[in-house]
Amino acid sequence: MMKFEHLLFGHQGGWDEILLVVAPLGLMAWLLWAANRKAEKMDPQKKSDFGAENDSKYSDD
């Protein structure tokens, strides 16, 4: 009979290594998608105009 440690730490045919890469990438993609979706739904009046804010801080007037 195979020991539990062998089942836990044994080579799983590559699927476990794939999960170590795909899971974080999938999480980041989902977070970016959710943030973009939320940003698109924002009221245009509430959106910050980053360019205008920077221009007013460093004007040569």
For each residue, the residues with C-beta under 8 A, 3 or more apart:
1:
2: 6 7
3: 6 7
4: 7 8
5: 8 9
6: 2 3 9 10
7: 2 3 4 10
8: 4 5
9: 5 6
10: 6 7
11:
12: 15 16
13:
14: 17 18
15: 12 18 19
16: 12 19 20
17: 14 20 21
18: 14 15 21 22
19: 15 16 22 23
20: 16 17 23 24
21: 17 18 24 25
22: 18 19 25 26
23: 19 20 26 27
24: 20 21 27 28
25: 21 22 28 29
26: 22 23 29 30
27: 23 24 30 31
28: 24 25 31 32
29: 25 26 32 33
30: 26 27 33 34
31: 27 28 34 35
32: 28 29 35 36
33: 29 30 36 37
34: 30 31 37 38
35: 31 32 38 39
36: 32 33 39 40
37: 33 34 40 41
38: 34 35 41 42
39: 35 36 42 47
40: 36 37
41: 37 38
42: 38 39 46 47
43: 46 47
44: 47
45:
46: 42 43
47: 39 42 43 44
48: 53
49: 52 53
50: 53 54
51: 54 55
52: 49 55 56
53: 48 49 50 56 57
54: 50 51 57 58
55: 51 52 58 59
56: 52 53 59
57: 53 54
58: 54 55
59: 55 56
60:
61:
